[in-house]
Amino acid sequence: MKVTIVEYAMILNKIGAKMVNISNRLKLGNNEELQNLQDLKTYYTNLETALCEYKQHQKELSSIVPPNFIVNEHNALVEAFDNFVKATQMLINSVNLNNLSVDKEEFQKGLMLQKSAELSVKTATDTIVEKVTNQ
């Protein structure tokens, strides 16, 4: 779907707000808090929910045809969202509900990829804002 710059900005704002909401619900990086089976199950369920939501936002973002002058930045943003999906899947894979454990190495890899994706989103978004402002 081809959009105007105003429509594009509104879509990014909406998706960005949803991403912040997802991240705030997850409390990633606090696997020390997972001290019992219920904590682990809740965390796992939250990750699965986040993965579904990230995929939905990734799909929505991928379907947009941005204004020509920000195509490269948009593509970088889509790639960053891809990495959010991959990172969340890694975090899910790190949780083993059968033996109530977390693979700390896999968990840390997922967190690192997520931090990288966050930085990529910020960089792409900042560049888009700068280009739009100077347009």
C-alpha positions in Angstrom: 0.0 0.0 0.0 1.6 3.3 -1.1 1.2 6.0 1.5 1.9 9.7 1.8 4.5 11.0 4.2 1.8 12.0 6.7 0.1 8.6 6.5 3.5 6.9 6.9 4.4 9.0 10.0 1.0 8.1 11.5 1.5 4.4 10.9 5.0 4.5 12.4 3.7 6.4 15.4 1.0 3.8 16.0 3.4 0.8 15.5 6.0 2.5 17.7 3.5 2.9 20.6 2.5 -0.7 20.3 6.2 -1.8 20.4 6.8 0.2 23.5 3.8 -1.4 25.1 5.0 -4.9 24.2 8.5 -4.2 25.6 7.1 -2.8 28.8 5.1 -6.0 29.4 8.0 -8.3 28.9 10.6 -7.2 31.4 13.3 -8.9 29.4 16.6 -9.5 30.9 15.3 -10.3 34.4 15.5 -14.1 34.2 16.6 -14.1 37.8 13.0 -13.3 38.6 11.9 -16.7 37.2 12.1 -18.6 40.4 9.2 -21.0 40.1 7.2 -22.8 37.4 4.4 -20.2 37.4 6.9 -17.4 36.8 8.5 -19.3 34.0 5.1 -20.2 32.4 4.0 -16.6 32.6 7.2 -15.3 31.1 7.0 -17.9 28.3 3.3 -17.0 27.6 4.3 -13.3 27.5 7.1 -14.1 25.0 4.7 -16.0 22.8 2.2 -13.2 22.8 5.0 -10.7 22.1 6.1 -12.8 19.1 2.7 -12.9 17.6 2.4 -9.1 18.0 5.8 -8.4 16.6 5.0 -10.5 13.6 1.7 -8.6 13.1 3.6 -5.3 13.2 6.3 -6.6 11.0 3.7 -7.7 8.4 2.0 -4.3 8.6 5.2 -2.4 8.2 6.4 -4.7 5.3 3.2 -4.0 3.4 3.8 -0.3 3.3 5.3 1.3 0.2 6.9 4.4 1.7 7.6 7.7 -0.1 10.5 7.2 -2.5 13.0 9.4 -0.6 12.9 7.2 2.5 12.8 3.7 0.9 16.2 2.7 2.2 15.4 3.8 5.8 12.1 2.0 5.6 13.9 -1.2 4.5 16.3 -0.8 7.4 13.3 -0.5 9.7 11.7 -3.6 8.3 14.9 -5.5 8.8 15.1 -4.3 12.4 11.6 -5.6 13.0 12.7 -8.9 11.5 15.4 -9.0 14.2 12.8 -8.3 16.9 11.0 -11.4 15.7 14.2 -13.5 15.6 15.3 -12.3 19.0 11.9 -13.1 20.6 12.0 -16.6 19.1 15.5 -17.1 20.5 14.2 -16.0 24.0 11.3 -18.5 23.6 13.7 -21.2 22.6 15.8 -20.5 25.7 13.0 -21.4 28.0 12.5 -25.1 28.9 9.2 -25.6 30.8 9.8 -29.3 31.3 12.8 -28.9 33.5 12.1 -25.3 34.7 15.2 -23.8 33.2 16.5 -21.1 31.0 19.4 -21.6 28.6 21.4 -18.5 29.7 23.6 -18.5 26.6 20.6 -18.6 24.2 18.8 -16.1 26.4 21.8 -13.7 26.2 22.0 -14.1 22.5 18.4 -13.2 22.2 18.8 -10.2 24.4 21.8 -9.0 22.4 19.9 -9.3 19.1 17.0 -7.5 20.6 19.3 -4.6 21.8 20.7 -4.5 18.3 17.2 -4.3 16.8 16.3 -1.5 19.2 19.3 0.5 18.1 18.5 -0.2 14.4 14.9 0.9 14.9 16.1 4.1 16.6 18.7 4.8 13.9 16.3 4.2 11.0 13.6 6.3 12.7 15.9 9.2 13.4 17.1 9.2 9.8 13.5 9.1 8.6 12.6 12.0 10.8 15.6 14.0 9.7 14.8 13.4 6.0 11.2 14.3 6.4 12.1 17.4 8.3 14.5 18.5 5.6 12.1 17.6 2.8 
